[in-house]
Amino acid sequence: MSRRPTVRTVAAAAATLLTAGTLAGVAATATAGTTPAAAPGTAATCGILFDDFNYSSASDPAIAARNWTVRTNAGGPGVPGAAWPASNISFPTDAGQKVLQLTAKTDGTAAGTSHAEFFHQRKFYEGTYASRVKFTDAPVSGPDGDRLVETFFTITPLDRPMDPNYGEIDFEYLPNGGWGEQGPILYQTTWETYQNEPWVADNTHTAQRTSHAGWHDLVFTVKDGRVKYYVDGQLVADHGDRYYPETPMSINFNLWFIDLNGRSTPGLATYVQQVDYLYFIADQAITTVEAKNRVNAYRTAGTSHVDTVGTGGPCPTSSPTPSPTVSPTVSPTPTRTPTNPPVGCAGVPAWNWGTVYLEGQRVRHNGRLWQANWWTQGSEPGLTAQWREIGRC
């Protein structure tokens, strides 16, 4: 968001250490050049994303191959006219471990201001989102005082003002304050929807008004109608009811300036935010300790990346059952012929993530024909209300 949400309606342990040999999903996918430890008798668990950010630079081809995006396009949030250069994303080593580093700079002018953003595709919904993030209270160089936002969040695109399918779940740290508040302050904000002009924000938020400089384990769980936020294993916010998300979201990290009014000393200021890892598991609400144990098991196994979210197919949680040695005596039930005949898909374009579609336009996706219910972009057919299924191709 480019403006602090004004709340319209406010809604007032330790796990067993998992070894590399027993962690479901260890044998999924690994960074090129590494071989994960074997996990006999297990299969990759569907619905897991783990990334250790073992990339060489913002131009590493593995980033796009793994469905991450280094943002370079102009626009909000933040200072109008600011740049979002790829060079503000890097992957240095901290304490022997590769980390994602976001950099934001400003000299007090829009032309001299740049932000950073790194985000994954939109396919995440209920489950546990875990990351280890390093917040900062001061720039690494230059004058202090700029109103900065350091983040870890998920979001569904807004298709239209007050879109009921919009959703956003935020950790936002403001070391120097902003939006009419004094810093440092750490927000947890859960959105129902909003409109930009005139500004209307429909959300609920919780805040801790103390410094969070340094490394922190940030976790939020989306499960059973509640969004729960944890900082270093402690529950700090519990939101839900009408603010519970309805649609899949993307995972995002960004670093940006609210405005250019925070300081009086001239000069170029440079701020950084670092991220140690990201771990997501679908449909489960797990503890911070358990998430960290699973991450450590991946690292012990030499696995730096796993993505089985939305892959489909069977997801066994135990060893496969051996095939019977005796042939069954009962003939299998024949497959029923579909009663709905295929529809004509000839000449219909395939759905594209970046294309804008208007009401009534049709696309092909996953072997089916879809029609847009209204203006939409980045909303995948079959996952959101923006599309109506016409039939199979």
Contacts in CASP RR format, 6 or more apart in sequence:
PFRMAT RR
TARGET T0000
AUTHOR 0000-0000-0000
METHOD contacts of the structure
MODEL  1
MSRRPTVRTVAAAAATLLTAGTLAGVAATATAGTTPAAAPGTAATCGILF
DDFNYSSASDPAIAARNWTVRTNAGGPGVPGAAWPASNISFPTDAGQKVL
QLTAKTDGTAAGTSHAEFFHQRKFYEGTYASRVKFTDAPVSGPDGDRLVE
TFFTITPLDRPMDPNYGEIDFEYLPNGGWGEQGPILYQTTWETYQNEPWV
ADNTHTAQRTSHAGWHDLVFTVKDGRVKYYVDGQLVADHGDRYYPETPMS
INFNLWFIDLNGRSTPGLATYVQQVDYLYFIADQAITTVEAKNRVNAYRT
AGTSHVDTVGTGGPCPTSSPTPSPTVSPTVSPTPTRTPTNPPVGCAGVPA
WNWGTVYLEGQRVRHNGRLWQANWWTQGSEPGLTAQWREIGRC
1 77 0 8 1.000
1 168 0 8 1.000
1 194 0 8 1.000
1 201 0 8 1.000
2 76 0 8 1.000
2 77 0 8 1.000
2 78 0 8 1.000
3 77 0 8 1.000
3 179 0 8 1.000
3 199 0 8 1.000
3 201 0 8 1.000
4 178 0 8 1.000
4 179 0 8 1.000
4 180 0 8 1.000
4 181 0 8 1.000
4 258 0 8 1.000
5 189 0 8 1.000
5 191 0 8 1.000
5 194 0 8 1.000
5 201 0 8 1.000
5 203 0 8 1.000
5 205 0 8 1.000
6 199 0 8 1.000
6 201 0 8 1.000
7 201 0 8 1.000
7 203 0 8 1.000
7 204 0 8 1.000
7 205 0 8 1.000
8 200 0 8 1.000
8 201 0 8 1.000
8 202 0 8 1.000
8 203 0 8 1.000
9 202 0 8 1.000
9 204 0 8 1.000
9 242 0 8 1.000
10 204 0 8 1.000
10 205 0 8 1.000
11 204 0 8 1.000
11 239 0 8 1.000
11 240 0 8 1.000
11 241 0 8 1.000
11 242 0 8 1.000
11 243 0 8 1.000
13 287 0 8 1.000
13 289 0 8 1.000
14 287 0 8 1.000
14 289 0 8 1.000
15 286 0 8 1.000
15 287 0 8 1.000
15 289 0 8 1.000
15 290 0 8 1.000
15 293 0 8 1.000
16 293 0 8 1.000
17 293 0 8 1.000
17 296 0 8 1.000
17 297 0 8 1.000
18 290 0 8 1.000
18 293 0 8 1.000
18 294 0 8 1.000
18 297 0 8 1.000
19 297 0 8 1.000
19 300 0 8 1.000
20 26 0 8 1.000
20 36 0 8 1.000
20 37 0 8 1.000
20 39 0 8 1.000
20 297 0 8 1.000
20 298 0 8 1.000
20 300 0 8 1.000
20 301 0 8 1.000
21 37 0 8 1.000
21 38 0 8 1.000
21 39 0 8 1.000
21 40 0 8 1.000
21 42 0 8 1.000
21 297 0 8 1.000
21 301 0 8 1.000
22 39 0 8 1.000
22 42 0 8 1.000
23 39 0 8 1.000
23 42 0 8 1.000
23 294 0 8 1.000
23 297 0 8 1.000
23 298 0 8 1.000
23 301 0 8 1.000
24 39 0 8 1.000
24 42 0 8 1.000
24 43 0 8 1.000
24 44 0 8 1.000
24 45 0 8 1.000
24 317 0 8 1.000
25 39 0 8 1.000
25 42 0 8 1.000
25 43 0 8 1.000
25 44 0 8 1.000
25 45 0 8 1.000
25 48 0 8 1.000
25 306 0 8 1.000
25 308 0 8 1.000
26 36 0 8 1.000
26 37 0 8 1.000
26 39 0 8 1.000
26 42 0 8 1.000
26 297 0 8 1.000
26 298 0 8 1.000
26 301 0 8 1.000
26 303 0 8 1.000
26 306 0 8 1.000
27 36 0 8 1.000
27 37 0 8 1.000
27 38 0 8 1.000
27 39 0 8 1.000
27 42 0 8 1.000
27 43 0 8 1.000
27 44 0 8 1.000
28 36 0 8 1.000
28 44 0 8 1.000
28 45 0 8 1.000
28 48 0 8 1.000
28 303 0 8 1.000
28 306 0 8 1.000
28 307 0 8 1.000
28 308 0 8 1.000
29 305 0 8 1.000
29 306 0 8 1.000
29 307 0 8 1.000
30 36 0 8 1.000
30 302 0 8 1.000
30 303 0 8 1.000
30 304 0 8 1.000
30 305 0 8 1.000
30 306 0 8 1.000
31 52 0 8 1.000
31 54 0 8 1.000
31 62 0 8 1.000
31 303 0 8 1.000
31 304 0 8 1.000
31 305 0 8 1.000
32 62 0 8 1.000
34 302 0 8 1.000
34 303 0 8 1.000
34 304 0 8 1.000
35 302 0 8 1.000
36 298 0 8 1.000
36 301 0 8 1.000
36 302 0 8 1.000
36 303 0 8 1.000
37 300 0 8 1.000
37 301 0 8 1.000
37 302 0 8 1.000
37 303 0 8 1.000
39 301 0 8 1.000
41 319 0 8 1.000
41 320 0 8 1.000
42 319 0 8 1.000
43 314 0 8 1.000
43 315 0 8 1.000
43 316 0 8 1.000
43 320 0 8 1.000
44 306 0 8 1.000
44 308 0 8 1.000
44 315 0 8 1.000
45 281 0 8 1.000
45 308 0 8 1.000
45 315 0 8 1.000
45 317 0 8 1.000
46 282 0 8 1.000
46 308 0 8 1.000
46 309 0 8 1.000
46 310 0 8 1.000
46 311 0 8 1.000
46 312 0 8 1.000
46 313 0 8 1.000
46 315 0 8 1.000
47 280 0 8 1.000
47 281 0 8 1.000
47 282 0 8 1.000
47 283 0 8 1.000
47 308 0 8 1.000
47 309 0 8 1.000
47 310 0 8 1.000
47 311 0 8 1.000
47 315 0 8 1.000
48 279 0 8 1.000
48 280 0 8 1.000
48 281 0 8 1.000
48 282 0 8 1.000
48 306 0 8 1.000
48 307 0 8 1.000
48 308 0 8 1.000
48 309 0 8 1.000
49 120 0 8 1.000
49 124 0 8 1.000
49 251 0 8 1.000
49 278 0 8 1.000
49 279 0 8 1.000
49 280 0 8 1.000
49 306 0 8 1.000
49 307 0 8 1.000
49 308 0 8 1.000
49 309 0 8 1.000
50 277 0 8 1.000
50 278 0 8 1.000
50 279 0 8 1.000
50 280 0 8 1.000
50 294 0 8 1.000
50 295 0 8 1.000
50 298 0 8 1.000
50 303 0 8 1.000
50 305 0 8 1.000
50 306 0 8 1.000
50 307 0 8 1.000
51 66 0 8 1.000
51 68 0 8 1.000
51 277 0 8 1.000
51 278 0 8 1.000
51 304 0 8 1.000
51 305 0 8 1.000
51 307 0 8 1.000
52 97 0 8 1.000
52 98 0 8 1.000
52 277 0 8 1.000
52 298 0 8 1.000
52 299 0 8 1.000
52 304 0 8 1.000
52 305 0 8 1.000
53 91 0 8 1.000
53 98 0 8 1.000
53 99 0 8 1.000
53 100 0 8 1.000
53 275 0 8 1.000
53 276 0 8 1.000
53 277 0 8 1.000
53 278 0 8 1.000
54 91 0 8 1.000
54 98 0 8 1.000
54 304 0 8 1.000
54 305 0 8 1.000
55 62 0 8 1.000
55 63 0 8 1.000
55 91 0 8 1.000
55 98 0 8 1.000
56 91 0 8 1.000
57 90 0 8 1.000
57 91 0 8 1.000
58 70 0 8 1.000
58 86 0 8 1.000
58 87 0 8 1.000
58 89 0 8 1.000
58 90 0 8 1.000
59 86 0 8 1.000
60 91 0 8 1.000
62 305 0 8 1.000
63 69 0 8 1.000
63 70 0 8 1.000
66 305 0 8 1.000
66 307 0 8 1.000
67 120 0 8 1.000
67 121 0 8 1.000
67 307 0 8 1.000
68 118 0 8 1.000
68 119 0 8 1.000
68 120 0 8 1.000
69 118 0 8 1.000
69 119 0 8 1.000
69 120 0 8 1.000
69 121 0 8 1.000
70 86 0 8 1.000
70 89 0 8 1.000
70 117 0 8 1.000
70 118 0 8 1.000
71 84 0 8 1.000
71 116 0 8 1.000
71 117 0 8 1.000
71 118 0 8 1.000
71 119 0 8 1.000
71 254 0 8 1.000
72 84 0 8 1.000
72 85 0 8 1.000
72 86 0 8 1.000
73 84 0 8 1.000
74 81 0 8 1.000
74 82 0 8 1.000
74 83 0 8 1.000
74 84 0 8 1.000
75 81 0 8 1.000
75 82 0 8 1.000
75 84 0 8 1.000
76 256 0 8 1.000
77 149 0 8 1.000
77 254 0 8 1.000
77 256 0 8 1.000
78 115 0 8 1.000
78 149 0 8 1.000
78 256 0 8 1.000
78 257 0 8 1.000
78 258 0 8 1.000
78 259 0 8 1.000
79 106 0 8 1.000
79 110 0 8 1.000
79 113 0 8 1.000
79 115 0 8 1.000
79 256 0 8 1.000
79 257 0 8 1.000
79 258 0 8 1.000
79 259 0 8 1.000
79 260 0 8 1.000
80 110 0 8 1.000
81 110 0 8 1.000
81 111 0 8 1.000
81 113 0 8 1.000
82 106 0 8 1.000
82 110 0 8 1.000
82 112 0 8 1.000
82 113 0 8 1.000
82 114 0 8 1.000
82 115 0 8 1.000
82 256 0 8 1.000
82 257 0 8 1.000
83 112 0 8 1.000
83 113 0 8 1.000
83 114 0 8 1.000
83 115 0 8 1.000
84 114 0 8 1.000
84 115 0 8 1.000
84 116 0 8 1.000
84 117 0 8 1.000
85 114 0 8 1.000
88 102 0 8 1.000
88 103 0 8 1.000
88 104 0 8 1.000
88 105 0 8 1.000
88 114 0 8 1.000
88 115 0 8 1.000
88 116 0 8 1.000
88 255 0 8 1.000
89 100 0 8 1.000
89 101 0 8 1.000
89 102 0 8 1.000
89 103 0 8 1.000
89 116 0 8 1.000
89 118 0 8 1.000
90 101 0 8 1.000
90 103 0 8 1.000
91 98 0 8 1.000
91 99 0 8 1.000
91 100 0 8 1.000
91 101 0 8 1.000
92 98 0 8 1.000
92 99 0 8 1.000
92 101 0 8 1.000
93 99 0 8 1.000
94 134 0 8 1.000
94 274 0 8 1.000
94 276 0 8 1.000
97 276 0 8 1.000
99 134 0 8 1.000
99 274 0 8 1.000
99 275 0 8 1.000
99 276 0 8 1.000
100 118 0 8 1.000
100 253 0 8 1.000
100 274 0 8 1.000
100 275 0 8 1.000
101 272 0 8 1.000
101 273 0 8 1.000
101 274 0 8 1.000
101 275 0 8 1.000
102 116 0 8 1.000
102 117 0 8 1.000
102 118 0 8 1.000
102 253 0 8 1.000
102 254 0 8 1.000
102 255 0 8 1.000
102 272 0 8 1.000
102 273 0 8 1.000
102 274 0 8 1.000
102 275 0 8 1.000
103 114 0 8 1.000
103 116 0 8 1.000
103 255 0 8 1.000
103 270 0 8 1.000
103 271 0 8 1.000
103 272 0 8 1.000
104 113 0 8 1.000
104 114 0 8 1.000
104 115 0 8 1.000
104 116 0 8 1.000
104 148 0 8 1.000
104 255 0 8 1.000
104 256 0 8 1.000
104 257 0 8 1.000
104 270 0 8 1.000
104 271 0 8 1.000
104 272 0 8 1.000
105 112 0 8 1.000
105 113 0 8 1.000
105 114 0 8 1.000
105 268 0 8 1.000
105 269 0 8 1.000
105 270 0 8 1.000
105 271 0 8 1.000
106 112 0 8 1.000
106 113 0 8 1.000
106 114 0 8 1.000
106 146 0 8 1.000
106 257 0 8 1.000
106 260 0 8 1.000
106 268 0 8 1.000
106 269 0 8 1.000
107 113 0 8 1.000
107 266 0 8 1.000
107 267 0 8 1.000
107 268 0 8 1.000
107 269 0 8 1.000
108 146 0 8 1.000
108 260 0 8 1.000
108 263 0 8 1.000
108 266 0 8 1.000
108 267 0 8 1.000
109 260 0 8 1.000
110 260 0 8 1.000
112 268 0 8 1.000
113 257 0 8 1.000
113 260 0 8 1.000
115 254 0 8 1.000
115 255 0 8 1.000
115 256 0 8 1.000
115 257 0 8 1.000
116 254 0 8 1.000
116 255 0 8 1.000
116 256 0 8 1.000
117 252 0 8 1.000
117 253 0 8 1.000
117 254 0 8 1.000
117 255 0 8 1.000
117 256 0 8 1.000
118 252 0 8 1.000
118 253 0 8 1.000
118 254 0 8 1.000
119 250 0 8 1.000
119 251 0 8 1.000
119 252 0 8 1.000
119 253 0 8 1.000
119 254 0 8 1.000
120 250 0 8 1.000
120 251 0 8 1.000
120 252 0 8 1.000
121 250 0 8 1.000
121 353 0 8 1.000
122 156 0 8 1.000
122 157 0 8 1.000
122 248 0 8 1.000
122 249 0 8 1.000
122 250 0 8 1.000
122 378 0 8 1.000
122 379 0 8 1.000
122 380 0 8 1.000
123 248 0 8 1.000
123 250 0 8 1.000
123 309 0 8 1.000
123 310 0 8 1.000
123 380 0 8 1.000
123 383 0 8 1.000
124 154 0 8 1.000
124 248 0 8 1.000
124 249 0 8 1.000
124 250 0 8 1.000
124 251 0 8 1.000
124 280 0 8 1.000
124 282 0 8 1.000
124 309 0 8 1.000
125 222 0 8 1.000
125 245 0 8 1.000
125 247 0 8 1.000
125 248 0 8 1.000
125 249 0 8 1.000
125 282 0 8 1.000
126 222 0 8 1.000
126 223 0 8 1.000
126 282 0 8 1.000
126 283 0 8 1.000
127 221 0 8 1.000
127 222 0 8 1.000
127 223 0 8 1.000
127 280 0 8 1.000
127 281 0 8 1.000
127 282 0 8 1.000
127 283 0 8 1.000
127 284 0 8 1.000
127 285 0 8 1.000
128 219 0 8 1.000
128 220 0 8 1.000
128 221 0 8 1.000
128 222 0 8 1.000
128 223 0 8 1.000
128 279 0 8 1.000
128 280 0 8 1.000
128 281 0 8 1.000
128 284 0 8 1.000
128 285 0 8 1.000
128 286 0 8 1.000
128 291 0 8 1.000
129 154 0 8 1.000
129 169 0 8 1.000
129 219 0 8 1.000
129 220 0 8 1.000
129 221 0 8 1.000
129 222 0 8 1.000
129 251 0 8 1.000
129 278 0 8 1.000
129 279 0 8 1.000
129 280 0 8 1.000
130 217 0 8 1.000
130 218 0 8 1.000
130 219 0 8 1.000
130 278 0 8 1.000
130 279 0 8 1.000
130 280 0 8 1.000
130 288 0 8 1.000
130 291 0 8 1.000
130 292 0 8 1.000
130 295 0 8 1.000
131 152 0 8 1.000
131 217 0 8 1.000
131 218 0 8 1.000
131 219 0 8 1.000
131 253 0 8 1.000
131 275 0 8 1.000
131 276 0 8 1.000
131 277 0 8 1.000
131 278 0 8 1.000
131 279 0 8 1.000
132 215 0 8 1.000
132 216 0 8 1.000
132 217 0 8 1.000
132 218 0 8 1.000
132 275 0 8 1.000
132 276 0 8 1.000
132 277 0 8 1.000
133 150 0 8 1.000
133 152 0 8 1.000
133 171 0 8 1.000
133 215 0 8 1.000
133 216 0 8 1.000
133 218 0 8 1.000
133 253 0 8 1.000
133 273 0 8 1.000
133 274 0 8 1.000
133 275 0 8 1.000
133 276 0 8 1.000
134 214 0 8 1.000
134 215 0 8 1.000
134 216 0 8 1.000
134 273 0 8 1.000
134 274 0 8 1.000
134 275 0 8 1.000
134 276 0 8 1.000
135 150 0 8 1.000
135 173 0 8 1.000
135 175 0 8 1.000
135 186 0 8 1.000
135 212 0 8 1.000
135 213 0 8 1.000
135 214 0 8 1.000
135 216 0 8 1.000
135 273 0 8 1.000
136 150 0 8 1.000
136 175 0 8 1.000
136 213 0 8 1.000
136 214 0 8 1.000
136 271 0 8 1.000
136 272 0 8 1.000
136 273 0 8 1.000
137 175 0 8 1.000
137 176 0 8 1.000
137 184 0 8 1.000
137 211 0 8 1.000
137 213 0 8 1.000
138 144 0 8 1.000
138 175 0 8 1.000
138 213 0 8 1.000
139 146 0 8 1.000
139 269 0 8 1.000
139 270 0 8 1.000
139 271 0 8 1.000
140 270 0 8 1.000
140 271 0 8 1.000
140 272 0 8 1.000
141 268 0 8 1.000
141 269 0 8 1.000
141 270 0 8 1.000
142 267 0 8 1.000
142 268 0 8 1.000
142 269 0 8 1.000
142 270 0 8 1.000
143 263 0 8 1.000
143 265 0 8 1.000
143 266 0 8 1.000
143 267 0 8 1.000
143 269 0 8 1.000
144 176 0 8 1.000
144 263 0 8 1.000
144 265 0 8 1.000
144 269 0 8 1.000
145 176 0 8 1.000
145 262 0 8 1.000
145 263 0 8 1.000
145 269 0 8 1.000
146 176 0 8 1.000
146 257 0 8 1.000
146 260 0 8 1.000
146 262 0 8 1.000
146 263 0 8 1.000
146 269 0 8 1.000
146 271 0 8 1.000
147 174 0 8 1.000
147 176 0 8 1.000
147 177 0 8 1.000
147 178 0 8 1.000
147 257 0 8 1.000
147 258 0 8 1.000
147 259 0 8 1.000
147 261 0 8 1.000
147 262 0 8 1.000
148 174 0 8 1.000
148 175 0 8 1.000
148 176 0 8 1.000
148 255 0 8 1.000
148 256 0 8 1.000
148 257 0 8 1.000
148 258 0 8 1.000
148 271 0 8 1.000
149 172 0 8 1.000
149 173 0 8 1.000
149 174 0 8 1.000
149 254 0 8 1.000
149 255 0 8 1.000
149 256 0 8 1.000
149 257 0 8 1.000
149 258 0 8 1.000
150 172 0 8 1.000
150 173 0 8 1.000
150 174 0 8 1.000
150 175 0 8 1.000
150 255 0 8 1.000
150 273 0 8 1.000
151 170 0 8 1.000
151 171 0 8 1.000
151 172 0 8 1.000
151 173 0 8 1.000
151 252 0 8 1.000
151 253 0 8 1.000
151 254 0 8 1.000
151 255 0 8 1.000
151 273 0 8 1.000
152 170 0 8 1.000
152 171 0 8 1.000
152 218 0 8 1.000
152 252 0 8 1.000
152 253 0 8 1.000
152 275 0 8 1.000
153 168 0 8 1.000
153 169 0 8 1.000
153 170 0 8 1.000
153 171 0 8 1.000
153 172 0 8 1.000
153 251 0 8 1.000
153 252 0 8 1.000
153 253 0 8 1.000
154 167 0 8 1.000
154 168 0 8 1.000
154 169 0 8 1.000
154 245 0 8 1.000
154 249 0 8 1.000
154 250 0 8 1.000
154 251 0 8 1.000
154 252 0 8 1.000
155 167 0 8 1.000
155 168 0 8 1.000
155 169 0 8 1.000
155 249 0 8 1.000
155 250 0 8 1.000
155 252 0 8 1.000
156 165 0 8 1.000
156 166 0 8 1.000
156 167 0 8 1.000
156 168 0 8 1.000
156 245 0 8 1.000
156 247 0 8 1.000
156 248 0 8 1.000
156 249 0 8 1.000
156 250 0 8 1.000
156 384 0 8 1.000
157 166 0 8 1.000
157 377 0 8 1.000
157 378 0 8 1.000
157 379 0 8 1.000
158 166 0 8 1.000
158 193 0 8 1.000
158 194 0 8 1.000
159 165 0 8 1.000
159 166 0 8 1.000
159 374 0 8 1.000
159 375 0 8 1.000
159 376 0 8 1.000
159 377 0 8 1.000
159 379 0 8 1.000
159 386 0 8 1.000
160 374 0 8 1.000
160 375 0 8 1.000
161 194 0 8 1.000
161 195 0 8 1.000
161 196 0 8 1.000
162 193 0 8 1.000
162 194 0 8 1.000
162 195 0 8 1.000
162 200 0 8 1.000
162 202 0 8 1.000
163 193 0 8 1.000
164 192 0 8 1.000
164 193 0 8 1.000
164 246 0 8 1.000
165 246 0 8 1.000
165 247 0 8 1.000
165 384 0 8 1.000
165 385 0 8 1.000
165 386 0 8 1.000
166 191 0 8 1.000
166 192 0 8 1.000
166 193 0 8 1.000
166 194 0 8 1.000
167 191 0 8 1.000
167 192 0 8 1.000
167 193 0 8 1.000
167 245 0 8 1.000
167 246 0 8 1.000
167 247 0 8 1.000
167 249 0 8 1.000
168 189 0 8 1.000
168 190 0 8 1.000
168 191 0 8 1.000
168 203 0 8 1.000
168 249 0 8 1.000
169 189 0 8 1.000
169 190 0 8 1.000
169 191 0 8 1.000
169 220 0 8 1.000
169 222 0 8 1.000
169 227 0 8 1.000
169 245 0 8 1.000
169 249 0 8 1.000
170 187 0 8 1.000
170 188 0 8 1.000
170 189 0 8 1.000
170 190 0 8 1.000
170 191 0 8 1.000
171 186 0 8 1.000
171 187 0 8 1.000
171 188 0 8 1.000
171 218 0 8 1.000
171 220 0 8 1.000
171 229 0 8 1.000
172 186 0 8 1.000
172 187 0 8 1.000
172 189 0 8 1.000
173 184 0 8 1.000
173 185 0 8 1.000
173 186 0 8 1.000
173 187 0 8 1.000
173 212 0 8 1.000
174 181 0 8 1.000
174 183 0 8 1.000
174 184 0 8 1.000
174 185 0 8 1.000
174 186 0 8 1.000
174 187 0 8 1.000
174 258 0 8 1.000
175 183 0 8 1.000
175 184 0 8 1.000
175 211 0 8 1.000
175 213 0 8 1.000
176 183 0 8 1.000
176 184 0 8 1.000
176 262 0 8 1.000
177 183 0 8 1.000
177 184 0 8 1.000
177 185 0 8 1.000
178 258 0 8 1.000
179 258 0 8 1.000
181 207 0 8 1.000
182 209 0 8 1.000
183 209 0 8 1.000
184 209 0 8 1.000
184 210 0 8 1.000
184 211 0 8 1.000
184 212 0 8 1.000
184 213 0 8 1.000
185 207 0 8 1.000
185 208 0 8 1.000
185 209 0 8 1.000
186 207 0 8 1.000
186 208 0 8 1.000
186 210 0 8 1.000
186 212 0 8 1.000
186 231 0 8 1.000
187 205 0 8 1.000
187 206 0 8 1.000
187 207 0 8 1.000
188 205 0 8 1.000
188 206 0 8 1.000
188 207 0 8 1.000
188 220 0 8 1.000
188 229 0 8 1.000
188 236 0 8 1.000
188 237 0 8 1.000
188 239 0 8 1.000
189 203 0 8 1.000
189 204 0 8 1.000
189 205 0 8 1.000
190 203 0 8 1.000
190 204 0 8 1.000
190 205 0 8 1.000
190 227 0 8 1.000
190 239 0 8 1.000
190 240 0 8 1.000
190 243 0 8 1.000
190 244 0 8 1.000
190 245 0 8 1.000
191 201 0 8 1.000
191 202 0 8 1.000
191 203 0 8 1.000
191 243 0 8 1.000
192 202 0 8 1.000
192 203 0 8 1.000
192 242 0 8 1.000
192 243 0 8 1.000
193 202 0 8 1.000
194 200 0 8 1.000
194 201 0 8 1.000
194 202 0 8 1.000
194 203 0 8 1.000
203 243 0 8 1.000
204 239 0 8 1.000
204 240 0 8 1.000
204 243 0 8 1.000
205 237 0 8 1.000
206 229 0 8 1.000
206 236 0 8 1.000
206 237 0 8 1.000
206 239 0 8 1.000
208 231 0 8 1.000
208 236 0 8 1.000
212 231 0 8 1.000
215 276 0 8 1.000
216 231 0 8 1.000
216 232 0 8 1.000
217 230 0 8 1.000
217 231 0 8 1.000
217 232 0 8 1.000
217 233 0 8 1.000
217 288 0 8 1.000
217 291 0 8 1.000
217 292 0 8 1.000
218 229 0 8 1.000
218 230 0 8 1.000
218 231 0 8 1.000
219 229 0 8 1.000
219 230 0 8 1.000
219 233 0 8 1.000
219 288 0 8 1.000
219 291 0 8 1.000
220 227 0 8 1.000
220 228 0 8 1.000
220 229 0 8 1.000
220 230 0 8 1.000
221 227 0 8 1.000
221 228 0 8 1.000
221 230 0 8 1.000
221 285 0 8 1.000
221 286 0 8 1.000
222 244 0 8 1.000
222 245 0 8 1.000
223 283 0 8 1.000
223 284 0 8 1.000
223 285 0 8 1.000
224 285 0 8 1.000
225 240 0 8 1.000
225 241 0 8 1.000
225 244 0 8 1.000
226 238 0 8 1.000
226 239 0 8 1.000
226 240 0 8 1.000
226 244 0 8 1.000
227 237 0 8 1.000
227 238 0 8 1.000
227 239 0 8 1.000
227 240 0 8 1.000
227 243 0 8 1.000
227 244 0 8 1.000
227 245 0 8 1.000
228 235 0 8 1.000
228 237 0 8 1.000
228 238 0 8 1.000
228 239 0 8 1.000
228 285 0 8 1.000
229 235 0 8 1.000
229 236 0 8 1.000
229 237 0 8 1.000
229 238 0 8 1.000
229 239 0 8 1.000
230 236 0 8 1.000
230 288 0 8 1.000
232 288 0 8 1.000
233 287 0 8 1.000
233 288 0 8 1.000
233 289 0 8 1.000
247 379 0 8 1.000
247 383 0 8 1.000
247 384 0 8 1.000
247 385 0 8 1.000
248 380 0 8 1.000
248 383 0 8 1.000
248 384 0 8 1.000
251 278 0 8 1.000
251 280 0 8 1.000
253 273 0 8 1.000
253 275 0 8 1.000
255 271 0 8 1.000
255 272 0 8 1.000
255 273 0 8 1.000
263 269 0 8 1.000
277 295 0 8 1.000
279 291 0 8 1.000
279 294 0 8 1.000
279 295 0 8 1.000
280 309 0 8 1.000
281 291 0 8 1.000
281 294 0 8 1.000
282 309 0 8 1.000
298 304 0 8 1.000
298 306 0 8 1.000
308 315 0 8 1.000
338 392 0 8 1.000
340 391 0 8 1.000
340 392 0 8 1.000
342 391 0 8 1.000
342 392 0 8 1.000
342 393 0 8 1.000
343 369 0 8 1.000
343 390 0 8 1.000
343 391 0 8 1.000
343 392 0 8 1.000
343 393 0 8 1.000
344 369 0 8 1.000
344 393 0 8 1.000
345 364 0 8 1.000
345 367 0 8 1.000
345 369 0 8 1.000
345 393 0 8 1.000
348 362 0 8 1.000
348 363 0 8 1.000
348 364 0 8 1.000
348 369 0 8 1.000
349 363 0 8 1.000
349 364 0 8 1.000
350 363 0 8 1.000
350 364 0 8 1.000
350 365 0 8 1.000
351 363 0 8 1.000
351 364 0 8 1.000
351 365 0 8 1.000
351 370 0 8 1.000
351 380 0 8 1.000
351 381 0 8 1.000
352 363 0 8 1.000
353 378 0 8 1.000
353 380 0 8 1.000
354 377 0 8 1.000
354 378 0 8 1.000
355 377 0 8 1.000
356 375 0 8 1.000
356 376 0 8 1.000
356 377 0 8 1.000
357 363 0 8 1.000
357 372 0 8 1.000
357 375 0 8 1.000
357 376 0 8 1.000
357 377 0 8 1.000
358 372 0 8 1.000
358 374 0 8 1.000
358 375 0 8 1.000
359 372 0 8 1.000
359 373 0 8 1.000
359 374 0 8 1.000
359 375 0 8 1.000
360 371 0 8 1.000
360 372 0 8 1.000
360 373 0 8 1.000
361 371 0 8 1.000
361 372 0 8 1.000
362 369 0 8 1.000
362 370 0 8 1.000
362 371 0 8 1.000
362 372 0 8 1.000
362 390 0 8 1.000
363 369 0 8 1.000
363 370 0 8 1.000
363 372 0 8 1.000
363 381 0 8 1.000
364 370 0 8 1.000
364 393 0 8 1.000
365 380 0 8 1.000
365 381 0 8 1.000
365 382 0 8 1.000
366 381 0 8 1.000
366 382 0 8 1.000
367 392 0 8 1.000
367 393 0 8 1.000
368 381 0 8 1.000
368 389 0 8 1.000
368 390 0 8 1.000
368 391 0 8 1.000
368 392 0 8 1.000
368 393 0 8 1.000
369 389 0 8 1.000
369 390 0 8 1.000
369 391 0 8 1.000
369 392 0 8 1.000
369 393 0 8 1.000
370 381 0 8 1.000
370 382 0 8 1.000
370 387 0 8 1.000
370 388 0 8 1.000
370 389 0 8 1.000
370 390 0 8 1.000
371 387 0 8 1.000
371 388 0 8 1.000
371 390 0 8 1.000
372 386 0 8 1.000
372 387 0 8 1.000
372 388 0 8 1.000
373 385 0 8 1.000
373 386 0 8 1.000
373 387 0 8 1.000
373 388 0 8 1.000
374 386 0 8 1.000
376 384 0 8 1.000
376 386 0 8 1.000
376 387 0 8 1.000
379 386 0 8 1.000
379 387 0 8 1.000
381 387 0 8 1.000
381 389 0 8 1.000
382 389 0 8 1.000
END
